[in-house]
Each structure stands twice: as C-alpha cells, then as structure tokens.
C-alpha cells in the first residue's frame, strides 16, 4: 500500500554531517508515524528517531542533540539531519512508516562514518 524510497546515504568523515530523506508513495491519508531505524552489522535494528503527524518526536539517547528528524506531511516525506557523526553511527538506515494497522519499511541506505 505504501512504498518508501530512501536517499542520502554515503561516506562521511567523523564529525561531519549527512542528510537522509525518505519519500512515501502517494497515499490518501496522512501517515501517522514516520521515522528512522538503523542496524549495524551483528546488532539488532534499533530506533533512531520517529515523528508523528502532529509533530511529537522520539529520539534514541545515542543521537539526541546530534540528529534532527523532520517531516513534510504534504509530500509524505521524512528527513533526518545527522550532525557530529561518529564511527559508531555506521549502519544501514531504514525508513519507517506506520499506517495503522500496517508497518512499512524502506530497503535501507548505508551510512558509513570513516574511522
């Protein structure tokens, strides 16, 4: 029902910045929750940040103060601005959205912070 397409991954030096975006296919209703998860090799997928349509946000403690999530509801697009990147931020980042009662995931985009 909803297709997610991520962009913006790549290689960045420690301390640098990177921006991710994810566009959802056109949908007749506002997507309630959009956000980002990540998965590093050998680790579980973990929450990075989410935002509901009304604007409330939820961030992982590890990224608070460094990452900022934003949404454009008219475009069904979610963004992640990542600053002060650390090597431990290296992971595949997955776009996520919830259209109750369904969850949707993007294919992921690799972010590599060189060490």
N, C-alpha and C positions, 0 to 999 in steps of 0.2 A: 504493500500500500504506500509506503514511504521509502524512497531511495536517498541515501546520504552520500555525498561526494566531498571528500576532504582534499585540501590543498595546503601547501605552505611548508611541508616538512623539508628537512635537509640537514646540512652540516653547518655547525656554528662553533666558534671558539668559546671556551669558558668565559663567563662574564658578558657574553654577547646576548643579543635579542633575536627572537623569531616570532612570527605571527602565523597562526593557523586559522583557516576558515573551513566551514562546512556548510554546504547548501543542501537543503532538503527539497525533494521534488514537490511540485505544487500540490497542495492539499487543501481541501475545502474548509477545514477548521484550523484554528490556531493550535500549534503543537505545544502541549502543556509544559514539557520539560525537555531542555536540550543541554548538552554538555559534552565533557571530555573525560575519557578514561585513558589509562596508559598501562602498558605491560612491558617490562624489561625481561630479557632472557632469564629463564629459570625462576621467574617470580609470578605471583598472581596478578591478574588485572586489578588495578586499583583506581579509585576515584581521583580525578584531578580537580574538576570544578563542574558544577551544574548551575543552571539558572531556570527558574520557572517563568512562565509568560508574564507574570505580574512584576518580575524584577528581583525577587529574592534569590540570593546566591548561596552556594555551599562550596567551600574550598577545602582541599586536603591541607593539613597543617604544614606539610613539607613545602607547599607552594605559596602560602599566604604571604602577602607583601611583595611577591615577585611576579605572579601571574594574575591576569585580569581577564575575566570572561565577560562577553557582551553579546547581545542579540539584536537582530533586526527582524522583528516579527512580520513585517510586511513582506520581507524577502525569504522568510523561513530559513534564516542563516544565523549561525552561531560562530563566534570568533574567540580565539584565545591568544592574548598578547603575553608572551613569555620574555621576561627580562632577567638579568643576572643569572643566566643559565649555568648550571653546574654539571659536571660529568654524570652525576647520579640521576639527572633528568633524562638521560639517554633511554629511549624506549620507543615502541610503536604507540602512537597516539590514535585513539579511536573516537570518532564522533558518535554521539548517542542521542537518541530522542525517544520520548515516550508519548504515545498516543493511546491513552487508556482504552482498552487493557493491554495494548501491544507495546513491545520494546523493539527498537530498530538500531542497528549498528552499521557504521561505515566499515570499509575494508581496512582502514588504518593507514597512517602515514608515518614514516620513520623520521625521528628526530635524533640526531647524533651530535653530542657535545664532545668535542675533541679534548683529550686529556694529555 
